[in-house]
Structure formats: structure tokens, C-alpha cells
Amino acid sequence: MSWKAIFCFSFLATIGCHRPERPPLDMKKLVEVLVDIHLAEAAMQNLTISVKDSIATRYYQQIYTIHGVKEEDFDSAFTFVKQRPKLMAKVYERVVEELNKKKIKSDN
């Protein structure tokens, strides 16, 4: 095998195998942000599309600010979780639990 082939193989193997094992946000913070995003989406459910788009941008920025999260970090963490179905199921199990707790509080 030539040195070029070895170099290319090594380079591709390194790139292909590099998969971060931890997202830029911890799971607790990701769940908190997702809960607020789902609440914001529910609040905007009956708005027209043009109004919803402008309000959604403000809501999302407020959510990131409240939680001290950068939008890029949230996006990276969500992408990380989406690529791992079992982890996604765990995250959304916790999101649903938190939303149910909030619903119970609001019902009382």
C-alpha cells in the first residue's frame, strides 16, 4: 500500500470515528429548555403564521437567556440527542414528566 493510501485511510478513519460522547449542554439543562420551548409553542398555537414567526423568535431568545444557554449550544445538544434514539426517548420522557408536573400545578 502506498503512503498516500495509508494517509487517506488514516485521515478518513479519524474523521469518521470522531463522534463526541457528550453534548454541549447537560441533559438536565436540555430538558429545562425543551420544556419551556414546548410551553412557548403551545402558547403560540392559535396565532397566524406571520405573527407566530416574529413572536417565536423573541420567545426562543428569551428562553435561551433565562436558561443562560447559547442558541448554538442548544442546537448542537439537540442534534446530538436526535442522533441517539434511546437518549432522545429518555430526554423526552423527562420533558413529558416536567410538563405533567406543571399541568398538575396549574390545575390546582
N, C-alpha and C positions, 0 to 999 in steps of 0.2 A: 504494500500500500504506500502511496506517495505521501510526502509530508503535507501536501495540500488537502488530500482526502482526510488525513488524520486530524488536521486543524479544523476543517469544516465539520467533521463528525463531532469533535470535542465542543466546538462552538455551539452547534445545534443542540447537542445533548444538554449543555449548560443552560441554554435559554429555555428549552422545553421542560426541564426539570425544576426550574425556579418557580415555585409557587408559594407565596407567603402563607405561613401557617396561622397567622393572627391578623385580624382586620385592624384598621387604624383606630377603631372605637371598640371599647369593651362591650360585651353583649348587653349588660345592664343599661348602658347609655343608649345603645342602638334601640333597645326595646322602648325606653322612655321617649325617644324621638319619634319612633314609629307610632306609638300610642297617640301622641299629640298630632301627628300628621293625619292619622285616621279620624281623629275628632274634628280637625280642621276640614277635611274632605266631607265629613258628614254635615258640618255647618254650611258648607257651600253647595250642597247637593241640589238645591232648588234654584240656584242662580243661573242666569243666562250665561252662555259660554264666554262672551266678551267680558262681562263683569267678573265671572269666576276666574278667568285668567289673570286679571290685574290684582284681584284680592288674593288669589293663591300665592302669587309671588311674594306679596307682603306677609302673608301668614307663614310661609315657609321660612322666610328670613327671620321673622320673629321667633319661630320655633328654634332655629339654629342658634340665635342669640341667647334665648332663655337657657338653653342647654350647654352653651359655651362650645358649640361644635361648628367646625367649618363645613360648608356645603360639600367640598371635595372629599373630606374625610367621611361624611355620611354616605356619599355616593360610592366611595371605594368600599366601605364596610358593607353596604347593601349588595354591591356586586359580589363581594367575597362570599356573603351568605347565600346569594342566589345560585352560586356555582356549587353549593354543597346542600343538596336537598334535605338531608337529615338535620343539618344545622338550621336550615330555613324553617323546617317543621317545628323545631324546638323554640326558635325565636318567636314564631307566630303563635305558638301555644302560650308563651308568656305574654305576648301582646293581647291576646284574647282574654287571658286571666285578668290583666290590668284593666282592660276596657269593661269587663264584667264587674270588677270591684267599683269602678267609677259609676257604672249604671246603678248598682245597688245603693251607693251613697246618695245618688241623685233621686232615687225612688223614695228614700226615707225622709 
